[in-house]
Amino acid sequence: MKQKRNRRKEILDQIAWLEETYCDGCFLRSTFRKEYGKTYAQSFCIQQCTVGEQMRQYGEMLLSAPPHPRQ
């Protein structure tokens, strides 16, 4: 059980690291957000950016893990 939580935390940390390293300050993201809006910028990042692809893969790992039992 603790191992699953650690794995989940590792994945969330990787997602946060990717965003801090590559997305914060991204020229395309900020330009698309200003010119086309937040929804378009997010869509572009998720569908066409390699960093967004990696984040999506991490998200799928989180979703494929069995849910935590509530205590």
N, CA, C and O atoms as a CHARMM CRD file, in Angstrom:
* protein
*
  284
    1    1 MET  N      0.82700  -1.19400   0.00000 PROA 1      0.00000
    2    1 MET  CA     0.00000   0.00000   0.00000 PROA 1      0.00000
    3    1 MET  C      0.87200   1.25900   0.00000 PROA 1      0.00000
    4    1 MET  O      0.64500   2.18000  -0.78400 PROA 1      0.00000
    5    2 LYS  N      1.87400   1.28800   0.89000 PROA 2      0.00000
    6    2 LYS  CA     2.74600   2.44900   0.95600 PROA 2      0.00000
    7    2 LYS  C      3.54200   2.60400  -0.33900 PROA 2      0.00000
    8    2 LYS  O      3.83100   3.71800  -0.77600 PROA 2      0.00000
    9    3 GLN  N      3.89000   1.47200  -0.94300 PROA 3      0.00000
   10    3 GLN  CA     4.63700   1.50500  -2.19300 PROA 3      0.00000
   11    3 GLN  C      3.80800   2.15800  -3.30500 PROA 3      0.00000
   12    3 GLN  O      4.35100   2.89300  -4.13000 PROA 3      0.00000
   13    4 LYS  N      2.49700   1.89600  -3.33000 PROA 4      0.00000
   14    4 LYS  CA     1.61900   2.50600  -4.33600 PROA 4      0.00000
   15    4 LYS  C      1.54600   4.01000  -4.13800 PROA 4      0.00000
   16    4 LYS  O      1.56200   4.77400  -5.10300 PROA 4      0.00000
   17    5 ARG  N      1.46600   4.43400  -2.87300 PROA 5      0.00000
   18    5 ARG  CA     1.42400   5.87400  -2.59400 PROA 5      0.00000
   19    5 ARG  C      2.72000   6.53700  -3.02600 PROA 5      0.00000
   20    5 ARG  O      2.71500   7.63300  -3.58600 PROA 5      0.00000
   21    6 ASN  N      3.84100   5.85400  -2.75900 PROA 6      0.00000
   22    6 ASN  CA     5.12400   6.40500  -3.17600 PROA 6      0.00000
   23    6 ASN  C      5.19600   6.52300  -4.69100 PROA 6      0.00000
   24    6 ASN  O      5.69300   7.52200  -5.21000 PROA 6      0.00000
   25    7 ARG  N      4.70900   5.52000  -5.40200 PROA 7      0.00000
   26    7 ARG  CA     4.71300   5.55000  -6.87100 PROA 7      0.00000
   27    7 ARG  C      3.84400   6.69600  -7.38100 PROA 7      0.00000
   28    7 ARG  O      4.22900   7.41500  -8.30300 PROA 7      0.00000
   29    8 ARG  N      2.67900   6.85600  -6.77800 PROA 8      0.00000
   30    8 ARG  CA     1.77500   7.94700  -7.16000 PROA 8      0.00000
   31    8 ARG  C      2.45200   9.30100  -6.93200 PROA 8      0.00000
   32    8 ARG  O      2.38500  10.18900  -7.78200 PROA 8      0.00000
   33    9 LYS  N      3.09500   9.44400  -5.78900 PROA 9      0.00000
   34    9 LYS  CA     3.79000  10.69600  -5.47800 PROA 9      0.00000
   35    9 LYS  C      4.92900  10.94200  -6.46300 PROA 9      0.00000
   36    9 LYS  O      5.14900  12.07800  -6.88400 PROA 9      0.00000
   37   10 GLU  N      5.65400   9.88900  -6.83100 PROA 10     0.00000
   38   10 GLU  CA     6.73100  10.02700  -7.81500 PROA 10     0.00000
   39   10 GLU  C      6.18800  10.53400  -9.15000 PROA 10     0.00000
   40   10 GLU  O      6.78800  11.40700  -9.77700 PROA 10     0.00000
   41   11 ILE  N      5.06700   9.99100  -9.57400 PROA 11     0.00000
   42   11 ILE  CA     4.46500  10.41100 -10.84400 PROA 11     0.00000
   43   11 ILE  C      4.02400  11.87000 -10.76100 PROA 11     0.00000
   44   11 ILE  O      4.27400  12.64700 -11.68200 PROA 11     0.00000
   45   12 LEU  N      3.37500  12.24100  -9.66900 PROA 12     0.00000
   46   12 LEU  CA     2.93500  13.63000  -9.49900 PROA 12     0.00000
   47   12 LEU  C      4.13200  14.57900  -9.45000 PROA 12     0.00000
   48   12 LEU  O      4.07700  15.68300  -9.99300 PROA 12     0.00000
   49   13 ASP  N      5.20800  14.14700  -8.80100 PROA 13     0.00000
   50   13 ASP  CA     6.42600  14.96200  -8.76200 PROA 13     0.00000
   51   13 ASP  C      7.02100  15.13400 -10.15900 PROA 13     0.00000
   52   13 ASP  O      7.50700  16.21400 -10.49600 PROA 13     0.00000
   53   14 GLN  N      6.98700  14.07700 -10.97100 PROA 14     0.00000
   54   14 GLN  CA     7.49800  14.16000 -12.34200 PROA 14     0.00000
   55   14 GLN  C      6.67300  15.14100 -13.17600 PROA 14     0.00000
   56   14 GLN  O      7.22300  15.92300 -13.95100 PROA 14     0.00000
   57   15 ILE  N      5.36200  15.09100 -13.01100 PROA 15     0.00000
   58   15 ILE  CA     4.48900  16.01900 -13.73600 PROA 15     0.00000
   59   15 ILE  C      4.79600  17.45500 -13.32400 PROA 15     0.00000
   60   15 ILE  O      4.90600  18.33700 -14.17500 PROA 15     0.00000
   61   16 ALA  N      4.93300  17.68800 -12.02600 PROA 16     0.00000
   62   16 ALA  CA     5.24600  19.03100 -11.53100 PROA 16     0.00000
   63   16 ALA  C      6.60200  19.50400 -12.05500 PROA 16     0.00000
   64   16 ALA  O      6.75700  20.66600 -12.43200 PROA 16     0.00000
   65   17 TRP  N      7.57900  18.59900 -12.07700 PROA 17     0.00000
   66   17 TRP  CA     8.90900  18.95200 -12.57100 PROA 17     0.00000
   67   17 TRP  C      8.85500  19.32800 -14.05300 PROA 17     0.00000
   68   17 TRP  O      9.45200  20.32000 -14.47100 PROA 17     0.00000
   69   18 LEU  N      8.14000  18.53400 -14.83500 PROA 18     0.00000
   70   18 LEU  CA     8.00600  18.84000 -16.26400 PROA 18     0.00000
   71   18 LEU  C      7.39100  20.21800 -16.47200 PROA 18     0.00000
   72   18 LEU  O      7.87200  21.00700 -17.28500 PROA 18     0.00000
   73   19 GLU  N      6.32800  20.49700 -15.73300 PROA 19     0.00000
   74   19 GLU  CA     5.65400  21.78800 -15.89100 PROA 19     0.00000
   75   19 GLU  C      6.56500  22.94200 -15.49000 PROA 19     0.00000
   76   19 GLU  O      6.65500  23.94200 -16.20300 PROA 19     0.00000
   77   20 GLU  N      7.23700  22.80700 -14.35400 PROA 20     0.00000
   78   20 GLU  CA     8.13800  23.87200 -13.89700 PROA 20     0.00000
   79   20 GLU  C      9.30700  24.07000 -14.86000 PROA 20     0.00000
   80   20 GLU  O      9.71800  25.20000 -15.12200 PROA 20     0.00000
   81   21 THR  N      9.83400  22.97600 -15.37800 PROA 21     0.00000
   82   21 THR  CA    11.02200  23.04200 -16.22200 PROA 21     0.00000
   83   21 THR  C     10.71200  23.52300 -17.63400 PROA 21     0.00000
   84   21 THR  O     11.43400  24.35900 -18.17800 PROA 21     0.00000
   85   22 TYR  N      9.65600  23.00500 -18.22300 PROA 22     0.00000
   86   22 TYR  CA     9.39900  23.27400 -19.63200 PROA 22     0.00000
   87   22 TYR  C      8.20900  24.19100 -19.90400 PROA 22     0.00000
   88   22 TYR  O      8.24000  24.95200 -20.87100 PROA 22     0.00000
   89   23 CYS  N      7.18400  24.14300 -19.10000 PROA 23     0.00000
   90   23 CYS  CA     5.95300  24.87500 -19.42000 PROA 23     0.00000
   91   23 CYS  C      5.95200  26.29900 -18.87500 PROA 23     0.00000
   92   23 CYS  O      5.49400  27.22300 -19.54700 PROA 23     0.00000
   93   24 ASP  N      6.46600  26.47700 -17.65400 PROA 24     0.00000
   94   24 ASP  CA     6.53500  27.82700 -17.10700 PROA 24     0.00000
   95   24 ASP  C      7.51400  28.62900 -17.95700 PROA 24     0.00000
   96   24 ASP  O      8.68800  28.27300 -18.06400 PROA 24     0.00000
   97   25 GLY  N      7.04100  29.68500 -18.54500 PROA 25     0.00000
   98   25 GLY  CA     7.88700  30.49600 -19.40400 PROA 25     0.00000
   99   25 GLY  C      7.92800  30.05100 -20.85400 PROA 25     0.00000
  100   25 GLY  O      8.69900  30.60400 -21.63900 PROA 25     0.00000
  101   26 CYS  N      7.12100  29.07000 -21.23300 PROA 26     0.00000
  102   26 CYS  CA     7.09500  28.60100 -22.62200 PROA 26     0.00000
  103   26 CYS  C      6.51700  29.69900 -23.51400 PROA 26     0.00000
  104   26 CYS  O      5.43000  30.21800 -23.25900 PROA 26     0.00000
  105   27 PHE  N      7.25700  30.03800 -24.55400 PROA 27     0.00000
  106   27 PHE  CA     6.83400  31.09900 -25.46200 PROA 27     0.00000
  107   27 PHE  C      5.54100  30.74300 -26.18300 PROA 27     0.00000
  108   27 PHE  O      4.63600  31.57200 -26.27400 PROA 27     0.00000
  109   28 LEU  N      5.44400  29.52300 -26.69400 PROA 28     0.00000
  110   28 LEU  CA     4.23600  29.12200 -27.41800 PROA 28     0.00000
  111   28 LEU  C      3.01600  29.14500 -26.51100 PROA 28     0.00000
  112   28 LEU  O      1.95700  29.64500 -26.89100 PROA 28     0.00000
  113   29 ARG  N      3.17100  28.60700 -25.32200 PROA 29     0.00000
  114   29 ARG  CA     2.04600  28.56700 -24.38100 PROA 29     0.00000
  115   29 ARG  C      1.54700  29.97700 -24.07000 PROA 29     0.00000
  116   29 ARG  O      0.34500  30.23800 -24.12400 PROA 29     0.00000
  117   30 SER  N      2.46800  30.88400 -23.74700 PROA 30     0.00000
  118   30 SER  CA     2.04200  32.24100 -23.39800 PROA 30     0.00000
  119   30 SER  C      1.46400  32.98200 -24.60500 PROA 30     0.00000
  120   30 SER  O      0.50500  33.74000 -24.46000 PROA 30     0.00000
  121   31 THR  N      2.03000  32.77300 -25.78200 PROA 31     0.00000
  122   31 THR  CA     1.52100  33.43300 -26.98600 PROA 31     0.00000
  123   31 THR  C      0.13100  32.92300 -27.34800 PROA 31     0.00000
  124   31 THR  O     -0.77900  33.71300 -27.59900 PROA 31     0.00000
  125   32 PHE  N     -0.02900  31.60800 -27.37400 PROA 32     0.00000
  126   32 PHE  CA    -1.34300  31.04200 -27.69500 PROA 32     0.00000
  127   32 PHE  C     -2.38400  31.45400 -26.66800 PROA 32     0.00000
  128   32 PHE  O     -3.54100  31.69700 -27.01200 PROA 32     0.00000
  129   33 ARG  N     -1.98300  31.53200 -25.43100 PROA 33     0.00000
  130   33 ARG  CA    -2.91600  31.92500 -24.37700 PROA 33     0.00000
  131   33 ARG  C     -3.39300  33.36500 -24.58100 PROA 33     0.00000
  132   33 ARG  O     -4.57500  33.66500 -24.41600 PROA 33     0.00000
  133   34 LYS  N     -2.46800  34.24200 -24.93900 PROA 34     0.00000
  134   34 LYS  CA    -2.82100  35.64800 -25.16500 PROA 34     0.00000
  135   34 LYS  C     -3.66800  35.82500 -26.42200 PROA 34     0.00000
  136   34 LYS  O     -4.64700  36.57100 -26.41700 PROA 34     0.00000
  137   35 GLU  N     -3.28900  35.13800 -27.49400 PROA 35     0.00000
  138   35 GLU  CA    -3.95300  35.35800 -28.77700 PROA 35     0.00000
  139   35 GLU  C     -5.22100  34.54300 -28.97700 PROA 35     0.00000
  140   35 GLU  O     -6.16600  35.01500 -29.61000 PROA 35     0.00000
  141   36 TYR  N     -5.25200  33.32600 -28.44600 PROA 36     0.00000
  142   36 TYR  CA    -6.38800  32.43900 -28.70200 PROA 36     0.00000
  143   36 TYR  C     -7.15400  32.01600 -27.45400 PROA 36     0.00000
  144   36 TYR  O     -8.27500  31.51500 -27.55000 PROA 36     0.00000
  145   37 GLY  N     -6.55400  32.21500 -26.28800 PROA 37     0.00000
  146   37 GLY  CA    -7.23400  31.84700 -25.05000 PROA 37     0.00000
  147   37 GLY  C     -6.63700  30.60800 -24.39500 PROA 37     0.00000
  148   37 GLY  O     -5.86000  29.86300 -24.99300 PROA 37     0.00000
  149   38 LYS  N     -7.02800  30.42400 -23.16200 PROA 38     0.00000
  150   38 LYS  CA    -6.50000  29.33900 -22.33300 PROA 38     0.00000
  151   38 LYS  C     -6.83100  27.96000 -22.89500 PROA 38     0.00000
  152   38 LYS  O     -5.98000  27.07000 -22.91000 PROA 38     0.00000
  153   39 THR  N     -8.06700  27.78700 -23.35600 PROA 39     0.00000
  154   39 THR  CA    -8.50200  26.48400 -23.85700 PROA 39     0.00000
  155   39 THR  C     -7.68200  26.05900 -25.07000 PROA 39     0.00000
  156   39 THR  O     -7.26400  24.90500 -25.16100 PROA 39     0.00000
  157   40 TYR  N     -7.44900  26.97800 -25.99800 PROA 40     0.00000
  158   40 TYR  CA    -6.65400  26.65500 -27.18300 PROA 40     0.00000
  159   40 TYR  C     -5.22400  26.30200 -26.78900 PROA 40     0.00000
  160   40 TYR  O     -4.65500  25.33200 -27.29000 PROA 40     0.00000
  161   41 ALA  N     -4.65000  27.09300 -25.89200 PROA 41     0.00000
  162   41 ALA  CA    -3.26900  26.83600 -25.46600 PROA 41     0.00000
  163   41 ALA  C     -3.15300  25.46400 -24.81200 PROA 41     0.00000
  164   41 ALA  O     -2.20800  24.72500 -25.09100 PROA 41     0.00000
  165   42 GLN  N     -4.09400  25.11900 -23.95300 PROA 42     0.00000
  166   42 GLN  CA    -4.06700  23.80800 -23.29800 PROA 42     0.00000
  167   42 GLN  C     -4.23200  22.69000 -24.32000 PROA 42     0.00000
  168   42 GLN  O     -3.55100  21.66700 -24.24700 PROA 42     0.00000
  169   43 SER  N     -5.12700  22.88600 -25.25700 PROA 43     0.00000
  170   43 SER  CA    -5.35100  21.88200 -26.29100 PROA 43     0.00000
  171   43 SER  C     -4.08400  21.66500 -27.11700 PROA 43     0.00000
  172   43 SER  O     -3.71200  20.52800 -27.40900 PROA 43     0.00000
  173   44 PHE  N     -3.43700  22.74900 -27.48500 PROA 44     0.00000
  174   44 PHE  CA    -2.18800  22.63100 -28.24200 PROA 44     0.00000
  175   44 PHE  C     -1.14900  21.85300 -27.44300 PROA 44     0.00000
  176   44 PHE  O     -0.51800  20.93300 -27.96200 PROA 44     0.00000
  177   45 CYS  N     -0.97900  22.22400 -26.19100 PROA 45     0.00000
  178   45 CYS  CA     0.03800  21.57300 -25.35900 PROA 45     0.00000
  179   45 CYS  C     -0.24400  20.08400 -25.20200 PROA 45     0.00000
  180   45 CYS  O      0.67500  19.27000 -25.28600 PROA 45     0.00000
  181   46 ILE  N     -1.47500  19.72800 -24.98000 PROA 46     0.00000
  182   46 ILE  CA    -1.83500  18.32700 -24.75900 PROA 46     0.00000
  183   46 ILE  C     -1.68900  17.50900 -26.03600 PROA 46     0.00000
  184   46 ILE  O     -1.22800  16.36900 -25.98900 PROA 46     0.00000
  185   47 GLN  N     -2.07600  18.07700 -27.17600 PROA 47     0.00000
  186   47 GLN  CA    -2.12700  17.30300 -28.41300 PROA 47     0.00000
  187   47 GLN  C     -0.86000  17.37000 -29.26000 PROA 47     0.00000
  188   47 GLN  O     -0.56900  16.42500 -29.99400 PROA 47     0.00000
  189   48 GLN  N     -0.10000  18.46300 -29.17700 PROA 48     0.00000
  190   48 GLN  CA     0.99500  18.63400 -30.12600 PROA 48     0.00000
  191   48 GLN  C      2.37600  18.81200 -29.50500 PROA 48     0.00000
  192   48 GLN  O      3.38300  18.68300 -30.20100 PROA 48     0.00000
  193   49 CYS  N      2.44100  19.09900 -28.23600 PROA 49     0.00000
  194   49 CYS  CA     3.73200  19.33300 -27.58700 PROA 49     0.00000
  195   49 CYS  C      4.28400  18.02300 -27.02500 PROA 49     0.00000
  196   49 CYS  O      3.53600  17.22500 -26.46000 PROA 49     0.00000
  197   50 THR  N      5.58000  17.80200 -27.18000 PROA 50     0.00000
  198   50 THR  CA     6.18200  16.56800 -26.66800 PROA 50     0.00000
  199   50 THR  C      6.14200  16.50300 -25.14700 PROA 50     0.00000
  200   50 THR  O      6.03300  15.41900 -24.57400 PROA 50     0.00000
  201   51 VAL  N      6.22900  17.64800 -24.49300 PROA 51     0.00000
  202   51 VAL  CA     6.12700  17.67300 -23.02900 PROA 51     0.00000
  203   51 VAL  C      4.70200  17.32400 -22.61500 PROA 51     0.00000
  204   51 VAL  O      4.49500  16.58600 -21.65200 PROA 51     0.00000
  205   52 GLY  N      3.72800  17.85000 -23.33800 PROA 52     0.00000
  206   52 GLY  CA     2.33300  17.51000 -23.06400 PROA 52     0.00000
  207   52 GLY  C      2.06600  16.02800 -23.25700 PROA 52     0.00000
  208   52 GLY  O      1.29700  15.42700 -22.50600 PROA 52     0.00000
  209   53 GLU  N      2.69300  15.44300 -24.25100 PROA 53     0.00000
  210   53 GLU  CA     2.56500  13.99700 -24.48800 PROA 53     0.00000
  211   53 GLU  C      3.10400  13.21300 -23.29500 PROA 53     0.00000
  212   53 GLU  O      2.48600  12.24600 -22.84900 PROA 53     0.00000
  213   54 GLN  N      4.24700  13.63000 -22.78800 PROA 54     0.00000
  214   54 GLN  CA     4.82900  12.94600 -21.62700 PROA 54     0.00000
  215   54 GLN  C      3.91400  13.09600 -20.40700 PROA 54     0.00000
  216   54 GLN  O      3.71300  12.14200 -19.65500 PROA 54     0.00000
  217   55 MET  N      3.36300  14.29500 -20.21500 PROA 55     0.00000
  218   55 MET  CA     2.44000  14.51400 -19.09200 PROA 55     0.00000
  219   55 MET  C      1.20100  13.63400 -19.23200 PROA 55     0.00000
  220   55 MET  O      0.70400  13.08800 -18.24700 PROA 55     0.00000
  221   56 ARG  N      0.71700  13.50400 -20.43900 PROA 56     0.00000
  222   56 ARG  CA    -0.45800  12.66500 -20.68000 PROA 56     0.00000
  223   56 ARG  C     -0.14500  11.20700 -20.33400 PROA 56     0.00000
  224   56 ARG  O     -0.98400  10.51500 -19.75800 PROA 56     0.00000
  225   57 GLN  N      1.03600  10.74700 -20.67600 PROA 57     0.00000
  226   57 GLN  CA     1.42800   9.37500 -20.33100 PROA 57     0.00000
  227   57 GLN  C      1.48600   9.18000 -18.81800 PROA 57     0.00000
  228   57 GLN  O      1.05000   8.15100 -18.30200 PROA 57     0.00000
  229   58 TYR  N      2.02100  10.16700 -18.11700 PROA 58     0.00000
  230   58 TYR  CA     2.03600  10.08400 -16.65100 PROA 58     0.00000
  231   58 TYR  C      0.61100  10.06900 -16.09800 PROA 58     0.00000
  232   58 TYR  O      0.31000   9.33200 -15.16000 PROA 58     0.00000
  233   59 GLY  N     -0.25800  10.88400 -16.68300 PROA 59     0.00000
  234   59 GLY  CA    -1.65400  10.90500 -16.25100 PROA 59     0.00000
  235   59 GLY  C     -2.33300   9.56400 -16.44700 PROA 59     0.00000
  236   59 GLY  O     -3.11600   9.12700 -15.60400 PROA 59     0.00000
  237   60 GLU  N     -2.03200   8.91000 -17.56100 PROA 60     0.00000
  238   60 GLU  CA    -2.59700   7.58000 -17.80700 PROA 60     0.00000
  239   60 GLU  C     -2.08700   6.57500 -16.78100 PROA 60     0.00000
  240   60 GLU  O     -2.82300   5.67700 -16.37100 PROA 60     0.00000
  241   61 MET  N     -0.82700   6.72200 -16.36200 PROA 61     0.00000
  242   61 MET  CA    -0.30000   5.84900 -15.30800 PROA 61     0.00000
  243   61 MET  C     -1.07400   6.04400 -14.00600 PROA 61     0.00000
  244   61 MET  O     -1.37500   5.08000 -13.30100 PROA 61     0.00000
  245   62 LEU  N     -1.39100   7.29200 -13.69900 PROA 62     0.00000
  246   62 LEU  CA    -2.15400   7.57300 -12.47600 PROA 62     0.00000
  247   62 LEU  C     -3.55000   6.97400 -12.55400 PROA 62     0.00000
  248   62 LEU  O     -4.04900   6.42000 -11.57400 PROA 62     0.00000
  249   63 LEU  N     -4.17900   7.08600 -13.72100 PROA 63     0.00000
  250   63 LEU  CA    -5.53900   6.57500 -13.87700 PROA 63     0.00000
  251   63 LEU  C     -5.59100   5.05600 -13.91200 PROA 63     0.00000
  252   63 LEU  O     -6.59000   4.46200 -13.50900 PROA 63     0.00000
  253   64 SER  N     -4.52900   4.42400 -14.38600 PROA 64     0.00000
  254   64 SER  CA    -4.54300   2.96700 -14.48700 PROA 64     0.00000
  255   64 SER  C     -4.25900   2.28300 -13.15500 PROA 64     0.00000
  256   64 SER  O     -4.52200   1.09000 -13.00100 PROA 64     0.00000
  257   65 ALA  N     -3.73300   3.01800 -12.20600 PROA 65     0.00000
  258   65 ALA  CA    -3.46000   2.43600 -10.88800 PROA 65     0.00000
  259   65 ALA  C     -4.77800   2.20700 -10.16300 PROA 65     0.00000
  260   65 ALA  O     -5.69700   3.01700 -10.28600 PROA 65     0.00000
  261   66 PRO  N     -4.88600   1.11600  -9.41100 PROA 66     0.00000
  262   66 PRO  CA    -6.12000   0.88000  -8.65900 PROA 66     0.00000
  263   66 PRO  C     -6.33000   1.98000  -7.62500 PROA 66     0.00000
  264   66 PRO  O     -5.36000   2.50600  -7.07800 PROA 66     0.00000
  265   67 PRO  N     -7.57800   2.33100  -7.35200 PROA 67     0.00000
  266   67 PRO  CA    -7.84800   3.41600  -6.40400 PROA 67     0.00000
  267   67 PRO  C     -7.42400   3.03000  -4.99000 PROA 67     0.00000
  268   67 PRO  O     -7.37600   1.85600  -4.62500 PROA 67     0.00000
  269   68 HSD  N     -7.12300   4.05400  -4.22100 PROA 68     0.00000
  270   68 HSD  CA    -6.75500   3.84800  -2.82300 PROA 68     0.00000
  271   68 HSD  C     -8.00100   3.53200  -2.01200 PROA 68     0.00000
  272   68 HSD  O     -9.02500   4.19300  -2.18400 PROA 68     0.00000
  273   69 PRO  N     -7.94200   2.54500  -1.13700 PROA 69     0.00000
  274   69 PRO  CA    -9.09100   2.31000  -0.25500 PROA 69     0.00000
  275   69 PRO  C     -9.18700   3.44600   0.76500 PROA 69     0.00000
  276   69 PRO  O     -8.17700   3.89900   1.30400 PROA 69     0.00000
  277   70 ARG  N    -10.37500   3.88300   1.01000 PROA 70     0.00000
  278   70 ARG  CA   -10.58000   4.97100   1.97900 PROA 70     0.00000
  279   70 ARG  C    -10.48900   4.42500   3.38500 PROA 70     0.00000
  280   70 ARG  O    -10.97300   3.33200   3.68100 PROA 70     0.00000
  281   71 GLN  N     -9.87100   5.19100   4.22900 PROA 71     0.00000
  282   71 GLN  CA    -9.73100   4.76300   5.62600 PROA 71     0.00000
  283   71 GLN  C    -10.50500   5.66900   6.53800 PROA 71     0.00000
  284   71 GLN  O    -10.50700   5.46600   7.75200 PROA 71     0.00000
